[in-house]
């Protein structure tokens, strides 16, 4: 009777030891899991390993479908060092450095006359508008939860790009010349035949170079009457001026002279015909070679685009009441107001042979008025709507929302 008891005790001891070993294995597995999780938080798997926090777009992209990135990484070949470097640093600092280098090369090339005024003007003006739209519309698009809301916002961005892009590009792109002539004191009236069989309506560009002896501060007025072959006429007038700019430096001061000697006029749609009569009553003696008149096909009226731009700003005010939180600010009001003021000022002051200086002037004005004013309006809108008091969503909440969709 005693022997079976010993065997049973031995078996029970072995069973308890087996259970203890299983418990130890489970606890070791749990410990390894916790250590791996802690290592992932402190080690190289963290998106903050390089010292840069992930952007909102990266969080949304990584949280779109959990595990998808790891599966792709296991199935596909490992990324190259160059691709890994670009993925890690492009949005944090590399793109900004490349932009500064490109701008620096452009400034040097423009100062040394390696790059033409028209080329730099269209890249500068169009690039500023495109950068402002892309830099704010992209992050704001990621903040919209519903699919319909994203579609409507995408349409609004397209309208925004057209409203501020057309007045800007219109002045930067060279226009087709249908006819041209020069009015001088002996020939104050000229008839010009319109090329390509065009019959109107037309735009005219009037330009003239002031003589060097005109002085540092001089204004020359002009008035031109354009008559179509249907006996309809229109009078356009303007002022050429010479302006001396001064800037103080450590060694004293420097000055340079600018001539504002080219203006564009939009003729009424009633002035039509295959031949135009261009006349003036007087040609100022300070004009070196008279008044030069060029006739172009009439473009779309930029005023309507600027009115649409105002409506876009109002729409962006509504959008900012619907998206964003205490941390993620869309800045759509500031961006839309800045681009609108830039497009308006640039279209009013830029000419075919003078683009860079008006672009810089328009940029400065738009940043002061639209940038500061739009930021203040945006802050008020966010405060009234309560968006500045909302806590940002975590990556888990974003992943859950994506999974539900």
C-alpha positions in Angstrom: 0.0 0.0 0.0 2.9 2.3 0.7 4.5 1.8 -2.7 1.6 3.1 -4.8 1.4 6.2 -2.5 5.0 6.9 -3.3 4.4 6.6 -7.0 1.3 8.8 -6.9 3.3 11.4 -4.9 6.1 11.2 -7.5 3.6 11.7 -10.4 2.0 14.6 -8.6 5.3 16.2 -8.0 6.2 15.8 -11.7 2.9 17.3 -12.7 3.4 20.3 -10.4 6.8 20.8 -11.8 5.5 20.7 -15.3 2.9 23.2 -14.5 5.5 25.4 -12.9 7.7 25.2 -15.9 4.8 26.1 -18.2 4.0 29.1 -15.9 7.7 30.1 -16.1 7.6 29.8 -19.9 4.5 31.9 -20.1 5.9 34.6 -17.8 9.1 34.6 -19.8 7.2 35.0 -23.0 5.2 37.9 -21.4 8.5 39.4 -20.2 10.0 39.1 -23.7 6.9 40.7 -25.2 7.0 43.6 -22.8 10.7 44.1 -23.3 10.2 44.0 -27.1 7.4 46.6 -26.7 9.6 48.8 -24.6 12.4 48.4 -27.0 10.2 49.3 -29.9 9.3 52.5 -28.0 12.9 53.4 -27.4 14.7 51.7 -30.2 14.9 52.0 -34.0 11.3 51.1 -34.8 10.0 54.4 -33.3 9.3 57.1 -35.8 11.0 59.5 -33.4 14.4 57.7 -33.6 15.9 60.5 -35.7 14.6 63.2 -33.4 11.7 64.2 -35.7 8.1 63.6 -34.8 5.9 62.0 -37.5 3.7 64.4 -39.4 -0.1 64.2 -39.4 0.0 62.8 -42.9 2.5 60.1 -41.9 0.3 59.1 -39.0 -2.7 58.8 -41.2 -0.8 56.9 -43.8 0.7 54.5 -41.3 -2.6 54.1 -39.5 -4.6 53.4 -42.7 -4.4 49.6 -42.5 -2.6 48.3 -39.5 0.0 45.6 -40.4 -0.1 46.4 -44.1 3.3 48.1 -44.0 4.9 45.2 -42.1 3.4 42.6 -44.5 4.7 44.6 -47.5 8.1 44.9 -45.9 8.3 41.2 -45.3 7.2 40.3 -48.9 9.1 42.9 -50.8 12.8 43.5 -51.0 14.3 45.7 -48.3 14.5 49.4 -49.1 17.8 50.8 -50.2 19.8 53.2 -48.0 19.0 56.1 -50.3 15.3 55.4 -50.2 15.3 55.0 -46.5 17.2 58.2 -46.1 14.7 60.1 -48.3 11.7 58.7 -46.5 13.2 59.6 -43.1 14.4 63.1 -43.8 12.4 64.5 -46.8 9.5 66.0 -45.0 11.5 67.0 -41.9 14.3 69.1 -43.4 15.6 67.9 -46.8 12.9 69.4 -48.9 13.3 72.8 -47.3 17.1 72.8 -47.8 16.7 71.9 -51.5 14.2 74.7 -51.9 16.6 77.2 -50.4 19.4 76.0 -52.7 17.2 76.3 -55.8 16.1 79.8 -54.8 19.7 80.8 -54.2 20.8 79.5 -57.6 17.9 81.3 -59.3 18.8 84.6 -57.6 22.5 84.3 -58.6 21.5 83.4 -62.2 19.1 86.3 -62.5 21.6 88.8 -61.1 24.3 87.6 -63.6 21.8 87.7 -66.5 22.0 84.0 -67.1 18.2 83.6 -66.6 15.7 85.8 -68.5 13.1 87.9 -66.8 10.2 86.0 -68.3 11.6 82.6 -67.2 12.3 83.7 -63.6 9.0 85.6 -63.4 6.8 82.8 -64.3 8.6 80.3 -62.1 8.6 82.7 -59.2 5.0 83.9 -59.4 3.5 80.5 -60.3 5.7 78.7 -57.8 4.7 80.9 -54.9 1.0 80.4 -55.6 1.4 76.6 -56.1 3.5 76.2 -53.0 1.0 78.1 -50.8 -1.9 76.0 -52.1 -0.1 72.6 -51.9 1.4 73.4 -48.5 -1.9 74.0 -46.9 -4.5 72.0 -49.0 -2.6 68.7 -48.6 -2.5 68.6 -44.8 -6.0 70.0 -44.5 -7.3 67.2 -46.9 -5.9 64.6 -44.5 -7.9 66.2 -41.6 -11.3 65.5 -43.3 -12.9 62.3 -42.2 -15.8 61.8 -44.6 -15.4 60.8 -48.2 -17.9 63.3 -49.5 -16.2 66.1 -47.5 -12.9 65.2 -49.1 -14.5 65.3 -52.6 -16.0 68.7 -52.0 -12.8 70.1 -50.6 -10.8 68.8 -53.6 -13.3 70.7 -55.9 -12.8 73.8 -53.7 -9.0 73.6 -54.1 -9.3 73.3 -57.9 -11.5 76.5 -57.9 -9.0 78.2 -55.6 -6.1 77.3 -57.9 -8.0 78.6 -60.9 -9.1 81.8 -59.1 -5.6 82.9 -58.1 -3.6 81.1 -60.8 -5.1 82.6 -63.9 -4.5 86.3 -63.0 -1.0 85.4 -62.0 0.0 83.2 -65.0 -1.8 85.6 -67.4 0.7 88.3 -66.8 3.7 86.0 -66.6 3.1 84.1 -69.9 4.0 86.1 -73.1 1.0 87.0 -75.2 0.4 86.7 -78.9 0.9 89.9 -80.9 -1.7 90.4 -83.6 -0.5 93.9 -84.8 1.9 96.6 -83.6 2.8 100.1 -84.5 4.6 103.2 -83.1 3.1 106.7 -82.8 5.5 109.6 -83.1 5.1 113.3 -83.4 5.2 113.2 -87.3 2.8 110.2 -87.4 0.2 110.6 -84.7 -2.3 108.2 -86.4 -1.7 104.8 -87.8 -3.9 102.1 -89.4 -2.9 98.5 -88.6 -4.2 95.3 -90.1 -4.9 92.5 -87.7 -3.1 89.2 -88.4 -4.7 85.8 -88.5 -8.1 87.2 -89.5 -9.0 88.1 -86.0 -11.9 90.5 -85.5 -11.9 91.2 -81.7 -12.3 91.9 -78.9 -8.7 93.1 -78.2 -6.3 94.1 -75.5 -3.5 96.7 -76.2 -0.2 97.1 -74.5 1.3 100.6 -74.7 5.0 101.2 -73.9 7.7 103.8 -74.3 11.3 104.5 -73.2 12.0 107.8 -71.5 15.2 109.6 -72.5 18.1 109.6 -70.1 17.9 113.4 -69.7 14.3 113.0 -68.4 15.8 113.1 -64.9 15.5 110.9 -61.9 11.9 111.7 -61.1 9.7 112.3 -64.2 6.2 111.3 -65.3 4.9 111.2 -68.8 1.2 111.0 -69.5 -0.3 109.6 -72.7 -3.8 109.2 -74.2 -4.6 106.9 -77.2 -7.8 106.4 -79.1 -8.4 103.0 -80.8 -11.1 102.9 -83.5 -12.4 99.7 -85.1 -13.6 99.3 -88.7 -17.1 99.4 -87.3 -16.5 103.1 -86.3 -16.6 102.2 -82.6 -13.8 103.7 -80.6 -12.3 103.6 -77.1 -9.8 105.9 -75.3 -7.1 104.6 -73.0 -4.7 106.6 -71.0 -1.9 106.1 -68.5 1.3 107.4 -67.1 4.9 106.4 -67.6 7.3 107.3 -64.7 10.9 107.0 -63.7 11.6 106.1 -60.1 14.8 106.2 -58.2 15.1 103.8 -55.3 17.7 104.2 -52.5 18.9 101.7 -49.9 21.3 102.4 -47.1 24.2 100.1 -46.5 27.1 100.0 -44.1 29.4 101.8 -46.6 26.8 104.5 -47.3 23.9 104.1 -49.7 23.1 102.7 -53.1 20.5 103.7 -55.6 19.0 102.3 -58.8 16.5 103.6 -61.4 13.4 101.9 -62.5 11.2 102.8 -65.4 7.5 101.9 -65.3 7.0 102.3 -69.0 4.6 99.5 -70.1 0.8 99.3 -69.4 -1.9 97.0 -70.6 -5.4 98.1 -71.4 -8.6 96.1 -72.0 -10.7 97.4 -74.9 -14.5 97.3 -74.8 -16.0 94.4 -76.8 -17.6 96.9 -79.1 -14.3 97.8 -80.7 -13.9 95.2 -83.4 -12.7 94.7 -86.9 -9.9 93.4 -89.1 -8.3 96.8 -89.1 -7.8 99.3 -86.3 -7.0 102.9 -86.3 -4.7 104.0 -83.5 -4.2 107.7 -82.9 -3.0 110.2 -80.3 -3.1 114.0 -80.0 0.4 114.4 -78.6 3.5 112.4 -78.2 5.7 113.7 -75.3 9.2 114.8 -76.4 10.7 112.9 -73.5 9.8 109.6 -75.1 12.8 108.3 -76.9 11.1 106.5 -79.8 7.4 107.5 -79.4 4.5 105.4 -78.2 4.7 101.7 -79.1 1.3 100.0 -79.3 0.8 96.2 -79.5 -2.6 94.5 -80.1 -3.4 91.1 -78.5 -6.4 88.8 -78.5 -8.5 89.7 -75.5 -8.0 87.4 -72.5 -10.6 86.4 -69.9 -11.4 89.2 -67.5 -9.2 88.6 -64.4 -11.7 90.6 -62.3 -14.1 87.7 -62.3 -11.4 85.3 -61.1 -10.5 87.6 -58.3 -14.2 87.8 -57.2 -14.3 84.0 -57.2 -11.1 84.2 -55.0 -13.1 86.2 -52.5 -15.7 83.5 -52.4 -13.0 80.9 -51.9 -11.8 82.8 -48.8 -15.3 82.8 -47.4 -15.6 79.1 -48.1 -12.3 78.5 -46.3 -13.7 80.2 -43.3 -16.5 77.6 -43.2 -14.0 74.8 -43.7 -11.9 75.9 -40.8 -15.0 75.6 -38.5 -15.3 72.0 -39.5 -11.8 70.5 -39.3 -8.7 70.8 -37.1 -8.1 70.7 -33.4 -6.0 72.2 -30.7 -2.8 70.9 -32.3 -3.6 70.6 -36.1 -4.4 74.0 -37.5 -5.2 74.0 -41.3 -4.3 77.7 -41.9 -6.6 77.8 -45.0 -7.9 81.3 -44.4 -4.4 82.7 -44.2 -3.2 80.9 -47.3 -6.3 81.7 -49.4 -6.2 85.4 -48.4 -2.4 85.6 -49.1 -2.7 84.1 -52.6 -5.6 86.3 -53.4 -3.8 89.5 -52.5 -0.7 88.3 -54.3 -2.7 87.5 -57.5 -4.5 90.9 -57.4 -1.4 93.0 -56.9 0.8 91.1 -59.3 -1.8 91.3 -62.1 -2.1 95.0 -61.6 1.6 95.8 -61.6 3.4 93.2 -63.6 4.2 93.6 -67.3 5.7 91.4 -69.9 9.2 92.9 -69.4 9.0 93.4 -65.7 7.9 90.4 -63.6 10.5 89.7 -60.8 10.2 93.0 -59.0 6.4 93.0 -59.0 6.4 89.4 -57.8 8.6 90.3 -54.8 6.5 93.4 -54.0 3.3 91.4 -54.2 4.8 88.7 -52.0 5.8 91.2 -49.3 2.3 92.9 -49.5 0.4 89.6 -49.4 2.4 88.3 -46.4 1.8 91.5 -44.4 -1.9 91.9 -45.2 -3.1 88.4 -46.0 -0.7 86.5 -43.8 -1.2 88.5 -40.7 -4.8 89.4 -41.3 -5.7 85.8 -42.4 -4.0 84.4 -39.3 -5.9 86.6 -37.0 -9.2 85.9 -38.7 -8.4 82.2 -38.6 -7.7 82.4 -34.8 -11.0 84.1 -34.2 -12.9 81.5 -36.3 -11.3 78.6 -34.6 -12.0 80.1 -31.1 -15.6 80.8 -31.9 -16.2 77.4 -33.4 -14.4 75.7 -30.5 -11.9 74.0 -32.7 -9.0 75.3 -30.6 -10.3 73.3 -27.6 -10.6 69.9 -29.3 -7.9 67.3 -28.4 -6.1 65.7 -31.3 -7.0 62.1 -32.2 -4.5 59.4 -31.3 -3.1 57.0 -33.9 -5.3 54.2 -32.6 -8.4 56.3 -33.1 -7.4 57.2 -36.6 -6.8 53.6 -37.4 -10.2 52.6 -36.0 -11.9 55.3 -38.2 -10.1 54.0 -41.3 -11.1 50.4 -40.5 -14.7 51.4 -40.2 -14.7 53.1 -43.6 
